[in-house]
Structure formats: C-alpha cells, structure tokens
Amino acid sequence: MAAISRVQLLHHPSSVFSRFPHSPSSSFAFSLCRRKFSSSAPLLCSLSSSSSSSSTNASIVGDLLDYLNESWTQFHATAEAKRQLIAAGFHLLNENDEWDLKPGGRYFFTRNMSCLVAFAIGEKYIVGNGFHVIAAHTDSPCLKLKPKSASSKSNYLMLNVQTYGGGLWHTWFDRDLSVAGRVIVRANDGSFLHKLVKVKRPLLRVPTLAIHLNRTVNTDGFKPNLETHLVPLLATKPEEEAAEPKEKSSLSSKAVHHPLLMQILSDELCCDVDDIVNIELNICDTQPSCLGGANNEFIFSGRLDNLASSYCALRALVDSCGSPGDLSSEHAIRMVALFDNEEVGSDSFQGAGAPTMFQAMRRIVGSLANSYGGGSAFDRAIRQSFLVSADMAHGVHPNFMDKHEEHHRPEMRKGLVIKHNANQRYATSGVTAFLFKEVGKIHNLPTQDFVVRNDMGCGSTIGPILASGVGIRTVDCGIAQLSMHSVREVCGKDDIDIAYKHFKAFYQIFSSIDRKLIVD
C-alpha cells in the first residue's frame, strides 16, 4: 500500500501518471498484457502492489483506475473485460454455436458488446450443483447523441443529445467533454464492421450562463431546461458556411451529423467518412480517474456507478481460478454477469431483464450433463445457486446526514454495504445477508447495512429482477460512494480492495458455508 500513497496526479491533464514496474511473477496474467498508450494521452495510475495477486496485502486500485480510464462507455468496458479475460486464459464462446464445456474450464461470451457473462467450472462439478454469481452493470448515466445530432445556433455548431438515465445533469456543465462509443463501418468487400471509437481530446463543452445574466441562480437554484440548455458546443461555424445564402445553407443543415464530427471520427478510425454507415456515441468527460484527498484515500472518477463493482467482480473471478488447482476442489460454477441498461430499467436485449444469464446457465448444465437424463438438473442447480447483486451504495454525506436513516449510515472505507428494503426494492433477505456476511467474517472483512428512510423513496437495481427471474437466492450489496450519478463521483480507495477480497472469498469458500445452513 506504500506505493499507492506515492502516486500523484500531475497538474496538466495530459501528463503521464506515475507508473511502477509490474512483477513478472504475477499470477494475474492480464496485468502483464497492459494496453499501451501514447504519451500524448492522459495515462493511468498503475501501482506495483496491484500486480501481485498472491499477496494478501495486494491492491487492485491501480488496475481499477486503468479500467475506468479505458472504459468511457459500456462498449469499451465490455471490450476491455473481454481483452483481460482472454489474456487470463478464458475461452471465448459464441451464443450462436454449440458449446462443448468441460469441468475445470473457463469461458465467457459477450452480447451487443455491452453485456458479458464469464464462468469457471469446478473440477468436482456434478450435474445439478449450483452457480455462484456476482452480477453488476456496465452502463452509467450520460448524454447520448440523438440520431440526428447536427444543430446550429448563433453561428455555433452544436450537437443534439438525449439524457440517458437519472443523471445529475447540472454537473455536466463547464466540463471538458468528448465522444466515445461504437461505429458501423463498411469494409472494402462490402461487409460491415463493428468498431469502437474514443476521441480523447476535449471536443465539446456545455457552457453555463454567466451570473451577470442570471442574477438569481444562487438563490433560486440552477434549473436548466434539458432540451434547450443542455446542448454541447462543437465549434464555431466556418466563415464560408456562415456567409452562404439561407437557401443554400439549408441544404447542408439536412446533414444527420456535422461533417466536422464525421471527419474527426473517420480520422480516429482511419477510414473514409463515406464508409461510416451508423454511429452510437456517448458524451464523455475527458478528465482521468485518479486518486485524491490529502492522503490519497479517495478515488475521483466518472462511472464508478457501476464500473467499480464490475471490475471488482471480474478481477475476483479471474484471480479465484488463475492458478493451477484453484478449481480442483470446487463443486460449483463461478460466474460473473455484467449487464447493460440498468440505469434505464434493464428491459433490453442486453439488460438484466433479458434471460441472458439464465439461458447461459441452462446451456451450461445441458452441455455438462451429456447423456445424463435428469430433466430437473437445471431446476436443482438454481435452487443451490446464490447471486450477489453488486451495485454502488449511498455513503452518508457529511453535509446532508439527515438524508440517511440515523442507524444506517454507511461510511467510506468500512466495507461493503448490504442493502435491505422491506418492500423488495432490494432482494436481500435475512438468510442471504447472513451467508454473505459470514464470508466476510471468516476473512475479517467488514460489512455495513443500509436501509432508506421511511419518508424517502428507495432506488433499486438488478437484484430483484434476477432474483424473481427463476427464483435464485440473492443479496444486494455495494461500495459506499458520494456524488452518485454525477459526472464526477467519489469512493474510498480501501473499499475497492475490501470488495475485491470479499468477492474473491465468496467464490472460494461459499460452498462450505452454504452447506452449514439448512432453511427448507
């Protein structure tokens, strides 16, 4: 951990972060396959202590920062997870193919390049044994380009955007923004390619109105109209275009997207503008994720909700089965499921509302059953399964302590938060909370409890959706954070390592704990 305290974010945003050499003996294979970045781009915080997963004091914080900085969109988050799984020896499956699975094998597949399911099969797996799953989501509230984004006002080129999810939209004003997402490109042979794009330099800005023109903003509050005021500036209109007659300029205004934006995308993708046939882009903050606070005890970043949970889960799965013998005594199947569209209800092809995970479970059981004729194998497997729904939690705000129920005020750096709600907005029960806390207790990992005030509404997550899908035991938990759904969020550095260790322990010892408690 001493290495972490030495990491300092340099003042200029394009400066290189301190980087320490990785140990070549690391059991975490993909830390040796770190992506290379140009010196002109904001690099990431990497810590020497994070490369040695065999050490009980190893930290994954540096690798989380790398993941956050790489994962500007749900597409990039999934692609980076895919890269790391392949580097760690997981086998890529295709949902369209037949699966030939073996005990001891490690596999994964993606859907829509924004949803991912990875799993490792215990070598002592018997048909009908359960799944131990950690589920999270890859999406975050953001602005997205409208299908027709080109707009022009007062000789400014602007981009029309949609609001995605329940964001704190006032935090998006006066930020250095850019675009990232996916593009469909026509290849030379007439086929179409799916490519990811990220413009790292500040490209856009949503300026606030000067206080001189809005004298009451500090007393009446900042209340922007999300349709007319939340429109990013791209550039000033070229002089030759501004001088054109209205009749002629109206023709160019019919462009779906600004030619200038399309040229920037084509330069990033090294293709012709005419070869770009469709785009799906998010507006993203360009400020890098970093450590902060007087003692570097915080993580300042966008998209902590919920990429922090996603990475801790992914890393825990990989590290729990990365060494020979890790699966030798495992009777269950260890799984991670990362879904898209949680911020808008999960009802999509790539969201938790789709049967993606349960279809995969059924296929896994069927593939491993071979000639076994028990038709109830999948049903029995679900009854023996356990799901950890991991989503960020509301840490108590020191300036708004009254927003929390006085006996349930989660704090940063004090462990995972178990979420409870009597009205089933969270799927935690007394049984599932006990089992998950017992995992932490055995490894001396702290946990906290959260209940929303009775006079306030309660949010929800994918836990109840998945729990009710086929009847799987579920606990909802998360890492305490502040500024949830802001363009820039904050959580405790220590909680990342606690969550990782808790998730890893869940994979390693849950079977032995579960056998000791009989409810039905």
Residue pairs with C-beta under 8 A, 6 or more apart in sequence:
1 49
1 57
1 59
2 49
3 20
3 47
3 48
3 49
4 47
4 49
4 59
4 61
4 62
4 291
4 296
4 493
5 295
5 296
6 18
7 17
7 18
7 45
7 47
7 62
7 291
7 296
8 18
9 17
9 45
9 288
9 290
9 291
9 292
10 16
10 17
13 42
13 176
13 286
13 287
13 288
14 40
14 41
14 42
15 42
16 39
16 43
17 42
17 43
17 44
17 45
17 46
17 288
17 290
18 45
19 43
19 45
19 46
20 46
20 47
20 48
21 48
22 31
22 32
22 34
22 46
22 48
22 51
23 48
23 51
23 52
24 32
25 52
26 32
26 51
26 52
26 53
26 54
27 52
27 53
27 54
27 319
27 322
27 323
28 51
28 53
28 88
28 315
28 318
28 319
28 322
29 87
29 88
29 89
29 322
30 83
30 84
30 85
30 87
30 88
30 318
31 50
31 51
31 63
32 87
33 83
33 84
33 87
34 46
34 66
35 66
35 70
35 83
37 43
37 44
41 200
42 69
42 200
42 286
42 288
43 69
43 288
44 62
44 65
44 66
44 69
44 70
44 288
44 289
45 61
45 62
45 65
45 66
45 289
45 290
45 291
46 62
46 63
46 65
46 66
47 59
47 61
47 62
47 63
49 55
49 57
49 58
49 59
49 62
50 58
50 59
50 60
50 61
50 62
50 63
51 58
52 58
53 60
53 319
53 322
59 496
59 497
60 311
60 312
60 315
60 496
60 497
60 500
61 291
61 299
61 493
61 496
61 497
63 311
63 315
64 299
64 308
64 311
64 312
64 496
65 288
65 289
65 290
65 291
65 299
65 301
67 77
67 80
67 307
67 311
68 289
68 301
68 302
68 303
68 304
68 307
68 308
68 311
69 288
69 289
70 76
70 77
70 80
71 77
71 80
71 138
71 303
71 307
72 180
72 198
72 282
72 284
72 303
73 142
73 180
73 181
73 182
73 196
73 198
73 282
73 284
74 114
74 138
74 139
74 140
74 340
75 113
75 114
75 181
75 182
75 196
76 180
76 196
76 198
77 114
77 138
77 307
77 310
77 338
78 110
78 113
78 114
78 115
78 116
78 138
78 338
79 113
79 196
81 116
81 118
81 310
81 314
81 338
82 92
82 108
82 110
82 116
84 314
84 318
85 92
85 108
85 118
85 314
85 318
86 92
88 106
88 318
88 322
89 106
89 322
90 106
90 107
90 108
90 118
90 120
90 318
91 105
91 106
91 107
91 108
92 107
92 108
92 109
93 99
93 107
93 108
93 109
94 109
95 109
95 111
99 107
99 363
99 364
99 367
100 367
101 107
101 121
101 364
101 367
101 368
102 121
102 368
103 121
103 122
103 123
103 124
103 125
103 327
103 368
104 121
104 122
104 123
104 327
104 328
105 120
105 121
106 118
106 119
106 120
106 121
106 321
107 118
107 119
107 120
107 121
108 116
108 117
108 118
108 119
109 116
109 117
109 360
110 116
111 117
111 349
111 350
111 356
112 340
112 349
112 350
113 182
113 194
113 196
114 138
114 139
114 340
114 341
114 350
115 138
115 338
115 339
115 340
115 350
115 351
115 356
116 138
116 336
116 337
116 338
117 335
117 336
117 337
117 338
117 356
117 357
117 360
118 314
118 317
118 335
118 336
119 131
119 333
119 334
119 335
119 336
119 360
119 364
120 317
120 320
120 321
120 327
120 330
120 333
120 334
120 335
121 327
121 333
121 364
121 368
122 129
122 327
122 329
122 330
122 331
122 332
122 333
122 334
123 327
123 328
123 329
123 330
124 328
124 329
124 330
124 331
125 330
125 331
125 332
125 333
125 368
126 331
127 365
127 368
127 369
127 372
127 374
127 377
127 381
128 365
128 374
128 376
128 377
128 380
128 381
128 384
129 331
129 332
129 333
129 381
129 384
130 332
130 333
130 381
130 382
130 383
130 384
130 385
130 386
131 332
131 333
131 334
131 335
131 361
131 381
131 382
131 385
131 386
132 332
132 333
132 334
132 335
132 385
132 386
132 506
132 507
132 510
132 511
133 335
133 336
133 337
133 357
133 385
133 386
133 387
133 388
133 472
134 313
134 316
134 317
134 335
134 336
134 337
134 387
134 388
134 390
134 503
134 506
135 313
135 336
135 337
135 338
135 339
135 352
135 357
135 387
135 388
135 389
135 390
135 462
135 463
135 466
136 306
136 309
136 310
136 313
136 336
136 337
136 338
136 339
136 389
136 390
136 391
136 462
137 306
137 309
137 310
137 338
137 339
137 340
137 341
137 342
137 343
137 346
137 352
137 391
137 461
137 462
138 306
138 307
138 310
138 338
138 339
138 340
139 164
139 165
139 306
139 340
139 341
139 342
139 343
139 344
140 165
140 302
140 303
140 305
140 306
140 307
140 343
140 485
141 163
141 164
141 165
141 166
141 167
141 168
141 343
141 485
142 164
142 165
142 167
142 282
142 283
142 284
143 161
143 162
143 163
143 164
143 167
143 172
143 230
143 232
143 282
143 283
144 161
144 162
144 164
144 280
144 281
144 282
144 283
145 159
145 160
145 161
145 162
145 179
145 257
145 279
145 280
145 281
145 282
145 283
146 160
146 161
146 162
147 256
148 160
148 256
148 257
149 159
149 160
149 161
149 256
149 257
149 258
149 261
150 157
150 159
150 160
150 253
150 255
150 256
150 257
150 258
151 157
151 158
151 159
151 160
151 231
152 158
152 237
152 253
153 231
155 236
155 237
155 242
156 233
156 234
156 235
156 236
156 237
157 233
157 234
157 235
157 236
157 237
157 258
157 260
158 231
158 232
158 233
158 234
159 204
159 231
159 232
159 234
159 258
159 261
159 283
160 231
161 230
161 231
161 232
161 283
163 169
163 226
163 230
164 282
164 343
164 344
165 343
165 344
165 485
166 343
166 485
167 485
167 486
167 487
168 483
168 485
168 486
168 487
169 224
169 226
169 230
170 222
170 224
171 483
171 486
171 487
171 488
172 206
172 230
172 283
172 285
172 487
173 206
173 207
173 208
173 224
173 230
174 205
174 206
174 207
174 208
175 205
175 206
175 285
175 287
175 487
176 202
176 205
176 285
176 286
176 287
177 202
177 203
177 204
177 205
177 206
177 232
177 283
177 284
177 285
177 286
178 198
178 199
178 200
178 201
178 202
178 203
178 204
178 283
178 284
178 286
179 197
179 199
179 203
179 204
179 261
179 265
179 281
179 282
179 283
179 284
180 196
180 197
180 198
180 199
180 281
180 282
180 284
181 196
181 197
181 279
181 280
181 281
181 282
182 194
182 195
182 196
182 197
182 279
182 280
182 281
183 194
183 195
183 196
183 197
183 265
183 269
183 276
183 278
183 279
183 280
184 192
184 193
184 194
184 195
184 276
184 277
184 278
184 279
185 192
185 193
185 195
185 269
185 271
185 275
185 276
185 277
186 192
186 193
186 274
186 275
186 276
186 277
187 193
187 275
192 277
195 269
197 265
197 268
197 269
197 281
198 268
198 284
199 264
199 265
199 268
200 286
201 286
202 286
203 234
203 264
204 232
204 233
204 234
204 283
205 232
205 233
206 229
206 230
206 231
206 232
206 233
207 233
208 222
209 217
211 217
211 218
224 230
232 283
234 258
234 260
234 261
235 258
235 260
241 249
241 252
244 252
257 279
259 273
262 273
262 276
263 273
265 273
265 276
265 279
266 272
266 273
266 275
266 276
269 276
284 302
285 302
285 487
285 488
287 302
287 488
289 299
289 300
289 301
289 302
290 299
290 300
290 301
291 298
291 299
291 300
291 493
292 298
292 299
292 300
292 490
296 493
297 413
297 492
297 493
297 494
298 412
298 490
298 491
298 492
298 493
299 308
299 490
299 491
299 492
299 493
299 496
300 488
300 489
300 490
301 488
301 489
301 490
302 487
302 488
302 489
303 489
304 392
304 479
304 481
304 489
304 490
304 491
305 391
305 392
305 481
305 484
305 485
305 489
306 342
306 390
306 391
306 392
308 392
308 479
308 481
308 491
308 496
308 499
309 390
309 391
309 392
309 478
309 479
309 499
310 338
310 390
312 390
312 479
312 496
312 499
312 500
312 503
313 336
313 338
313 388
313 390
313 503
314 336
314 338
315 500
315 504
316 500
316 503
316 504
316 506
316 507
317 334
317 335
317 336
317 503
317 507
319 504
320 326
320 334
320 504
320 507
320 508
321 327
321 330
321 334
321 507
330 511
331 511
332 384
332 510
332 511
333 364
334 507
335 357
335 361
337 352
337 356
337 357
339 346
339 350
339 351
339 352
339 356
339 462
340 348
340 350
340 351
341 347
341 348
341 350
341 351
341 352
342 351
342 352
342 391
342 461
342 462
345 351
345 353
346 352
346 353
346 462
346 465
347 353
348 354
350 356
352 462
352 465
352 466
353 465
355 469
357 466
357 469
358 382
358 469
358 470
361 378
361 381
361 382
361 385
362 378
365 377
365 378
365 381
366 378
369 377
374 380
382 470
382 471
382 472
383 471
384 514
385 472
385 473
386 432
386 435
386 472
386 473
386 474
386 475
386 510
386 514
387 427
387 463
387 466
387 467
387 472
387 473
387 474
387 475
388 436
388 474
388 475
388 477
388 503
388 506
389 426
389 427
389 461
389 462
389 463
389 466
389 467
389 474
389 475
389 476
389 477
390 477
390 478
390 499
390 503
391 461
391 462
391 463
391 476
391 477
391 478
392 478
392 479
392 480
392 481
392 484
392 491
393 410
393 417
393 419
393 450
393 477
393 478
393 479
393 480
393 481
394 404
394 410
394 450
394 480
394 481
394 484
395 410
395 411
395 412
395 417
395 480
395 481
395 482
395 491
395 492
396 404
396 409
396 410
396 411
396 480
397 403
397 404
397 482
401 409
403 453
403 456
404 453
405 451
405 452
405 453
405 454
408 449
408 450
408 451
410 417
410 448
410 449
410 450
410 480
411 448
411 480
412 480
412 481
412 482
412 491
412 492
412 494
412 495
413 492
413 493
413 494
413 495
414 446
414 448
414 480
414 495
415 440
415 445
415 446
415 447
415 448
415 495
415 498
415 502
416 440
416 445
416 447
416 448
416 477
416 478
416 479
416 495
416 498
416 499
416 502
417 447
417 448
417 449
417 450
417 477
417 478
417 479
417 480
418 428
418 433
418 436
418 437
418 447
418 448
418 449
418 450
418 475
418 476
418 477
419 426
419 428
419 450
419 461
419 463
419 476
419 477
419 478
420 426
420 428
420 433
420 449
420 450
420 451
421 428
421 451
421 452
421 458
423 458
424 464
425 458
425 459
425 460
425 464
426 458
426 460
426 461
426 463
426 464
426 476
427 463
427 464
427 466
427 467
427 468
427 474
427 475
427 476
428 463
428 474
428 475
428 476
428 477
429 473
429 475
431 473
431 517
431 519
432 473
432 474
432 475
433 449
433 475
434 517
435 475
435 510
435 513
435 514
435 517
436 447
436 475
436 477
436 506
437 447
438 513
439 445
439 502
439 505
439 506
439 509
439 510
439 513
440 446
440 447
440 502
440 505
442 505
442 509
442 513
443 501
443 502
443 505
445 498
445 501
445 502
445 505
446 498
447 477
447 502
448 480
452 458
452 459
461 476
463 474
463 475
463 476
464 474
466 472
466 474
467 473
467 474
479 491
479 492
479 495
479 496
479 499
480 491
480 492
480 495
481 489
481 490
481 491
482 489
482 490
482 491
483 489
483 490
